[in-house]
Amino acid sequence: MSATIPAEVHRNMSSENPVIGARLRAARKAAGLTVADVAEQWRELAPLRVRRQLPALKDLERTIRGHEAGEHAPGPRYRLLWAQVVGRSEDELFAADTATRPGPVLAGNREEPCDYAATVRDTSQHLIMLDSRFGGTVIADLAVRAFHTARSALASGLHNSDEQDLQAAAGEAGEIAAWTLYDADRLSESRATVHEAMLLSRLAGDRSMELFELSHLALLDVHQRHSREALSIAEHSIEGSALAPRVEALFKLRAARALAQGGDRARAIATLDQAAGALQESLHPKDPHWTWWLDSSELAWHRGILHMELGDLETAMPYLDEAAHGRLERDPYMPNAQAGPVMARGREWGRAAYNDLVHLQLALTLAKAWRETEAITATVFDFTREVVSARTEVMLRAAVRSVLRAGRGPSGPSSTLADLAEQIAEARGWDVGSR
């Protein structure tokens, strides 16, 4: 049987290529990306099996230019990569009927654009999906670019959205950018970005998102062990106004961590128990949409970390294990109606589960529980092939160093565990030594 494409179909496909190419070029420019940026992002975002089949960067750039020039249509794998990098759905980029499809907001674009605030929110949903699956580190620059693009549209007036609505959408985009920078361990940039985002949310009158951004500042303070500052933000936010149950619970989680860092065991556990009460109940009508990630797995992780802060490793370990398994059994992340027909697939919660497992691995190495460490390390190594989280890998590096410096033997790590640790170090390019 002949596999030749019928001439009429071929002519139709060819006639669409310039239209699709122009759409791809406009979407790339709207995202603030160069051709080289797109090529690099493709290599970062592609699954390992696809990445191995991709050509070199210069060849990828030629492919991208060919797509944009309408010389040839992108195949299925390139369509998915285009959609991921520019933050649009495949249907939006590649659907044949474009007569009524609005173009992106660009300087000089004379066509009536779609509501730009909705476009910003759509991009934000795509970024959340990618962060949940692959980690924020590899998309941090893309998230920052998306935030800056939205902010530039506000500054220039090149949009057709309600000003306050776009301020709110841009504020949320800034929070997402700040989160990915935190995951990338770029803490100063994360702090600066969340301050910018908080100003936009305040201008928009979006108190809910402003509270989320305040909780991000408290998160940074806890992460950097600025416990007094974190506790001050949390307590001020709780006392300042009546909060939705899950928002109050989030600030209590931040306060509990800060109290544990300060050595106040009784208050830390009591505060965490108060947060748990709210999180174990169903969503309240007053709970904002962004509290979707506060679930039993997140609570288990916080319990584990709190006990690690208090030096109680034996108590911490079961909670961290519960958190990791809970993430992997969780339903897929479903973006809201504004996000278009997108659904995360596979191990949707890879980044969070990876973080849980590395904390558990570190606790086990600190306790010198080498047999249990071996099983966890094999799983962690599997995750390192797909997920990149720089802040998590600070702890992973510490765990790997502990294994390699413990020395092999009856009372130390097995040869299998030591080999796994060496493979992780080699894959990440770490010189952890064995001294």
C-alpha positions as CSV (number, residue, x, y, z in Angstrom):
1,M,0.0,0.0,0.0
2,S,1.4,3.4,-0.9
3,A,2.1,5.8,2.0
4,T,2.3,8.8,-0.4
5,I,0.3,11.8,0.9
6,P,-2.5,12.7,-1.5
7,A,-1.6,15.8,-3.6
8,E,-4.6,17.8,-2.4
9,V,-3.8,17.2,1.3
10,H,-0.1,18.0,0.6
11,R,-1.1,21.3,-1.0
12,N,-3.4,22.2,2.0
13,M,-0.7,21.3,4.5
14,S,1.9,23.4,2.5
15,S,-0.4,26.4,2.3
16,E,-0.9,26.3,6.1
17,N,2.8,26.2,6.8
18,P,3.5,30.0,6.4
19,V,0.5,30.8,8.6
20,I,1.6,28.4,11.3
21,G,5.2,29.7,10.9
22,A,4.1,33.3,11.4
23,R,2.1,32.3,14.4
24,L,5.1,30.5,15.9
25,R,7.4,33.4,15.3
26,A,4.9,35.8,16.9
27,A,4.4,33.5,19.9
28,R,8.2,33.3,20.4
29,K,8.6,37.0,20.2
30,A,5.7,37.6,22.6
31,A,7.4,35.3,25.1
32,G,10.6,37.4,24.7
33,L,12.6,34.4,23.3
34,T,15.3,34.3,20.7
35,V,15.7,31.3,18.4
36,A,18.7,30.2,20.4
37,D,16.6,30.4,23.6
38,V,13.9,28.1,22.1
39,A,16.6,25.6,21.1
40,E,18.1,25.5,24.5
41,Q,14.6,25.2,26.2
42,W,13.7,22.4,23.9
43,R,16.8,20.4,25.0
44,E,16.0,21.1,28.7
45,L,12.3,20.2,28.5
46,A,12.4,17.2,26.2
47,P,12.1,13.8,28.0
48,L,15.4,11.9,28.0
49,R,14.5,9.5,25.2
50,V,13.5,12.5,23.0
51,R,16.5,14.6,24.0
52,R,18.8,11.8,22.8
53,Q,17.2,12.0,19.3
54,L,17.4,15.8,19.0
55,P,20.1,17.3,16.8
56,A,22.8,19.7,18.0
57,L,21.8,23.2,19.1
58,K,22.9,24.8,15.8
59,D,20.8,22.3,13.8
60,L,17.9,22.8,16.2
61,E,18.1,26.6,15.5
62,R,17.9,25.9,11.7
63,T,14.9,23.6,12.3
64,I,13.2,26.4,14.3
65,R,13.9,29.0,11.6
66,G,12.5,26.5,9.0
67,H,9.3,26.2,11.1
68,E,8.9,29.9,11.3
69,A,9.6,30.5,7.6
70,G,6.9,27.9,6.7
71,E,9.4,25.7,5.0
72,H,8.1,22.6,6.8
73,A,5.6,21.9,9.5
74,P,6.7,20.7,12.9
75,G,6.1,17.0,13.7
76,P,4.4,15.8,16.8
77,R,7.4,16.0,19.2
78,Y,8.3,19.5,18.0
79,R,4.7,20.6,18.3
80,L,4.7,19.6,22.0
81,L,8.0,21.4,22.6
82,W,6.8,24.5,20.9
83,A,3.7,24.6,23.1
84,Q,5.7,24.1,26.3
85,V,8.3,26.7,25.5
86,V,6.0,29.6,24.4
87,G,3.3,28.7,26.9
88,R,0.5,28.1,24.4
89,S,-1.7,25.1,23.7
90,E,-0.9,23.0,20.6
91,D,-4.4,23.8,19.2
92,E,-3.7,27.5,19.5
93,L,-0.4,27.2,17.7
94,F,-1.2,24.6,15.0
95,A,-5.0,24.5,14.3
96,A,-5.7,25.0,10.6
97,D,-8.6,27.4,10.9
98,T,-7.1,30.7,12.0
99,A,-9.4,33.1,10.4
100,T,-10.9,34.2,13.7
101,R,-7.9,33.4,15.9
102,P,-6.5,36.5,17.6
103,G,-2.8,37.2,17.5
104,P,-0.5,37.8,20.5
105,V,0.1,41.3,21.9
106,L,3.1,42.7,20.2
107,A,4.3,46.2,19.3
108,G,3.0,46.9,15.8
109,N,0.4,44.2,15.8
110,R,-2.7,45.8,14.2
111,E,-5.0,42.9,14.8
112,E,-7.3,42.9,17.7
113,P,-5.6,40.6,20.3
114,C,-7.2,38.2,22.7
115,D,-7.6,39.2,26.3
116,Y,-4.0,39.5,27.4
117,A,-4.7,38.8,31.1
118,A,-6.2,35.5,30.1
119,T,-3.0,34.7,28.0
120,V,-0.8,35.5,31.0
121,R,-2.9,33.2,33.2
122,D,-2.7,30.5,30.6
123,T,1.1,30.7,30.5
124,S,1.2,30.6,34.3
125,Q,-0.8,27.4,34.3
126,H,1.6,25.8,31.9
127,L,4.6,26.8,34.0
128,I,2.9,25.3,37.1
129,M,2.5,22.1,35.3
130,L,6.1,22.0,34.1
131,D,7.4,22.9,37.6
132,S,5.4,20.1,39.2
133,R,6.7,17.6,36.7
134,F,10.3,18.6,36.0
135,G,11.2,21.1,38.8
136,G,11.4,24.9,38.7
137,T,15.2,25.1,38.1
138,V,15.0,24.4,34.3
139,I,12.1,26.8,33.7
140,A,13.1,29.6,36.0
141,D,14.4,31.9,33.2
142,L,11.3,31.2,31.2
143,A,9.1,32.0,34.2
144,V,11.0,35.3,34.8
145,R,10.7,36.2,31.1
146,A,6.9,35.5,31.2
147,F,6.6,37.8,34.2
148,H,8.7,40.6,32.6
149,T,6.6,40.3,29.4
150,A,3.4,40.8,31.3
151,R,4.9,43.7,33.3
152,S,6.1,45.3,30.1
153,A,2.6,45.1,28.6
154,L,1.3,46.9,31.6
155,A,4.0,49.6,31.4
156,S,3.5,50.1,27.6
157,G,-0.2,49.8,27.5
158,L,0.1,47.4,24.6
159,H,-2.8,45.2,25.7
160,N,-6.6,45.1,25.6
161,S,-7.2,43.9,29.2
162,D,-8.7,45.6,32.1
163,E,-5.8,47.3,33.8
164,Q,-6.6,45.9,37.2
165,D,-7.2,42.4,35.9
166,L,-3.8,42.4,34.1
167,Q,-2.1,43.7,37.3
168,A,-3.6,40.7,39.2
169,A,-2.5,38.2,36.5
170,A,1.0,39.7,36.4
171,G,1.3,39.6,40.2
172,E,0.5,35.9,40.1
173,A,3.0,35.4,37.2
174,G,5.6,37.1,39.5
175,E,4.9,34.7,42.3
176,I,5.4,31.8,40.0
177,A,8.6,33.2,38.8
178,A,9.7,33.8,42.4
179,W,8.9,30.2,43.2
180,T,10.9,28.8,40.3
181,L,13.9,31.0,41.3
182,Y,13.6,29.6,44.8
183,D,13.7,26.1,43.4
184,A,16.7,27.1,41.4
185,D,18.4,28.2,44.7
186,R,18.6,31.8,43.3
187,L,17.3,33.2,46.5
188,S,18.2,36.9,46.1
189,E,16.5,37.0,42.8
190,S,13.5,35.2,44.2
191,R,13.2,37.7,47.0
192,A,13.5,40.7,44.6
193,T,10.9,39.2,42.2
194,V,8.3,38.5,44.9
195,H,8.6,42.1,46.1
196,E,7.8,43.2,42.5
197,A,4.9,40.8,42.3
198,M,3.5,41.9,45.6
199,L,3.4,45.5,44.5
200,L,1.4,44.5,41.4
201,S,-1.0,42.4,43.5
202,R,-1.5,45.3,45.9
203,L,-2.2,47.7,43.0
204,A,-4.7,45.2,41.7
205,G,-6.4,44.9,45.1
206,D,-5.7,41.2,45.0
207,R,-5.2,40.6,48.7
208,S,-5.3,36.8,48.4
209,M,-2.3,36.8,46.1
210,E,-0.5,39.4,48.2
211,L,-0.9,37.0,51.2
212,F,0.6,34.2,49.1
213,E,3.5,36.4,48.2
214,L,4.0,37.3,51.9
215,S,4.1,33.6,52.7
216,H,6.8,33.2,50.0
217,L,8.9,35.8,51.9
218,A,8.4,33.8,55.1
219,L,9.4,30.7,53.2
220,L,12.6,32.3,52.0
221,D,13.4,33.5,55.6
222,V,12.8,29.9,56.9
223,H,15.0,28.5,54.2
224,Q,17.8,30.9,55.0
225,R,17.2,30.3,58.8
226,H,16.1,33.9,59.4
227,S,13.6,32.5,61.9
228,R,12.7,35.7,63.6
229,E,11.8,37.5,60.4
230,A,9.8,34.5,59.2
231,L,7.9,34.3,62.5
232,S,7.2,38.0,62.4
233,I,5.7,37.8,58.9
234,A,3.6,34.8,59.8
235,E,2.3,36.3,63.1
236,H,1.6,39.7,61.6
237,S,-0.3,38.1,58.7
238,I,-2.4,35.9,61.0
239,E,-3.2,38.8,63.4
240,G,-3.7,41.4,60.7
241,S,-7.0,40.2,59.3
242,A,-9.4,37.3,59.2
243,L,-7.9,34.8,56.9
244,A,-9.4,31.9,54.9
245,P,-8.7,28.6,56.8
246,R,-6.0,27.3,54.5
247,V,-4.3,30.7,54.2
248,E,-4.1,30.8,57.9
249,A,-2.8,27.2,58.0
250,L,0.0,28.1,55.6
251,F,1.2,30.9,57.8
252,K,1.0,28.6,60.8
253,L,3.2,26.1,58.9
254,R,5.8,28.9,58.3
255,A,5.5,29.9,62.0
256,A,6.0,26.3,63.2
257,R,9.2,25.9,61.1
258,A,10.5,29.2,62.5
259,L,9.7,28.2,66.1
260,A,11.4,24.8,65.6
261,Q,14.5,26.6,64.3
262,G,14.5,28.7,67.4
263,G,14.3,25.6,69.6
264,D,10.8,26.2,70.9
265,R,9.7,22.6,70.6
266,A,6.3,22.8,72.4
267,R,5.1,25.9,70.5
268,A,6.4,24.5,67.2
269,I,4.4,21.3,67.5
270,A,1.3,23.0,68.8
271,T,1.3,25.5,66.0
272,L,1.8,22.8,63.4
273,D,-1.1,20.8,64.9
274,Q,-3.3,23.9,64.6
275,A,-2.4,24.1,60.9
276,A,-3.1,20.4,60.4
277,G,-6.7,20.9,61.7
278,A,-7.5,23.2,58.9
279,L,-5.7,21.2,56.2
280,Q,-7.4,18.0,57.1
281,E,-10.8,19.5,56.4
282,S,-12.3,19.9,52.9
283,L,-11.8,23.1,51.0
284,H,-13.7,26.1,52.4
285,P,-15.5,28.4,50.0
286,K,-13.2,31.3,51.2
287,D,-10.0,29.3,50.4
288,P,-8.3,30.9,47.3
289,H,-7.6,28.9,44.2
290,W,-3.8,28.8,44.9
291,T,-4.2,26.7,48.0
292,W,-4.7,23.6,45.8
293,W,-1.3,22.2,46.7
294,L,-1.9,22.2,50.5
295,D,-2.8,18.6,51.1
296,S,-2.0,15.7,53.4
297,S,1.3,15.0,51.6
298,E,2.4,18.6,52.1
299,L,1.4,18.4,55.8
300,A,3.4,15.2,56.2
301,W,6.4,16.8,54.7
302,H,6.2,19.7,57.1
303,R,5.9,17.4,60.0
304,G,9.0,15.5,58.8
305,I,11.0,18.7,58.3
306,L,9.9,20.2,61.7
307,H,11.2,17.1,63.5
308,M,14.4,17.2,61.5
309,E,14.8,20.8,62.7
310,L,14.3,19.6,66.2
311,G,16.9,16.9,65.7
312,D,14.4,14.0,66.0
313,L,15.3,12.0,62.9
314,E,13.5,8.8,63.9
315,T,10.2,10.7,64.1
316,A,10.9,12.6,60.9
317,M,11.5,9.6,58.6
318,P,8.0,8.1,58.5
319,Y,6.4,11.5,57.7
320,L,8.9,12.1,54.8
321,D,8.2,8.6,53.5
322,E,4.4,9.2,53.7
323,A,4.8,12.6,51.9
324,A,6.7,11.1,49.0
325,H,4.3,8.2,48.5
326,G,1.3,10.5,48.8
327,R,2.6,12.7,46.0
328,L,3.1,9.8,43.6
329,E,-0.4,8.5,44.2
330,R,-2.0,11.9,43.8
331,D,-4.4,12.7,40.9
332,P,-3.0,14.7,38.0
333,Y,-2.8,18.5,38.2
334,M,-5.7,19.9,36.2
335,P,-5.3,23.6,35.2
336,N,-8.5,25.7,35.5
337,A,-10.8,26.5,32.6
338,Q,-8.6,29.5,31.6
339,A,-5.7,27.2,30.9
340,G,-7.0,25.4,27.9
341,P,-6.9,21.7,27.1
342,V,-3.8,20.8,29.1
343,M,-3.3,18.0,31.6
344,A,-0.2,16.9,33.3
345,R,0.7,13.2,32.7
346,G,3.1,10.7,34.1
347,R,4.7,11.4,37.4
348,E,3.1,14.8,37.7
349,W,4.5,15.5,41.1
350,G,8.1,14.5,40.3
351,R,9.6,17.6,41.8
352,A,7.8,17.4,45.1
353,A,8.3,13.7,45.5
354,Y,12.0,14.1,44.6
355,N,12.3,16.8,47.3
356,D,10.5,14.5,49.9
357,L,12.8,11.6,49.1
358,V,16.0,13.6,49.2
359,H,15.0,14.9,52.7
360,L,14.3,11.3,53.7
361,Q,17.6,10.2,52.2
362,L,19.5,12.9,54.2
363,A,17.8,12.0,57.4
364,L,18.8,8.3,56.9
365,T,22.4,9.2,56.2
366,L,22.5,11.4,59.3
367,A,21.2,8.4,61.3
368,K,23.7,6.1,59.5
369,A,20.8,3.8,58.5
370,W,22.8,2.6,55.5
371,R,20.5,-0.3,54.5
372,E,17.5,1.9,54.3
373,T,19.5,4.6,52.6
374,E,20.5,2.2,49.8
375,A,16.9,1.6,48.8
376,I,16.0,5.3,48.8
377,T,19.1,6.3,47.0
378,A,18.3,4.0,44.1
379,T,14.9,5.8,43.7
380,V,16.5,9.2,44.1
381,F,18.9,8.4,41.3
382,D,16.0,7.5,39.1
383,F,14.5,10.9,39.8
384,T,17.7,12.8,39.0
385,R,17.3,11.6,35.4
386,E,14.2,13.7,35.0
387,V,13.9,16.3,37.7
388,V,16.2,19.2,38.4
389,S,15.7,21.2,41.7
390,A,18.9,23.1,42.7
391,R,17.6,23.8,46.3
392,T,16.9,20.1,46.8
393,E,20.2,19.1,45.4
394,V,22.0,21.1,48.1
395,M,20.7,18.4,50.4
396,L,21.3,15.6,47.9
397,R,24.9,16.7,47.7
398,A,25.2,16.6,51.5
399,A,23.7,13.1,51.6
400,V,26.0,11.8,48.8
401,R,29.0,13.3,50.6
402,S,28.0,11.6,53.8
403,V,27.8,8.2,52.0
404,L,31.2,8.6,50.2
405,R,33.0,9.8,53.3
406,A,31.6,7.1,55.6
407,G,33.8,4.4,54.1
408,R,32.7,1.0,52.9
409,G,32.6,-1.9,55.3
410,P,30.4,-3.9,57.7
411,S,29.3,-0.9,59.7
412,G,29.3,1.5,56.7
413,P,27.6,1.9,53.4
414,S,27.5,-1.1,51.1
415,S,29.3,-1.2,47.8
416,T,26.0,-0.8,46.0
417,L,25.2,2.3,48.0
418,A,28.6,3.8,47.5
419,D,28.4,3.1,43.7
420,L,25.0,4.8,43.5
421,A,26.3,7.8,45.3
422,E,29.3,8.0,43.0
423,Q,27.0,7.8,39.9
424,I,24.8,10.6,41.2
425,A,27.9,12.8,41.9
426,E,29.3,12.0,38.4
427,A,26.0,12.8,36.7
428,R,25.7,16.1,38.5
429,G,29.4,17.0,38.1
430,W,30.1,17.1,41.8
431,D,33.5,16.7,43.3
432,V,32.4,15.5,46.8
433,G,35.5,13.4,47.6
434,S,35.7,10.5,50.0
435,R,37.9,12.1,52.6
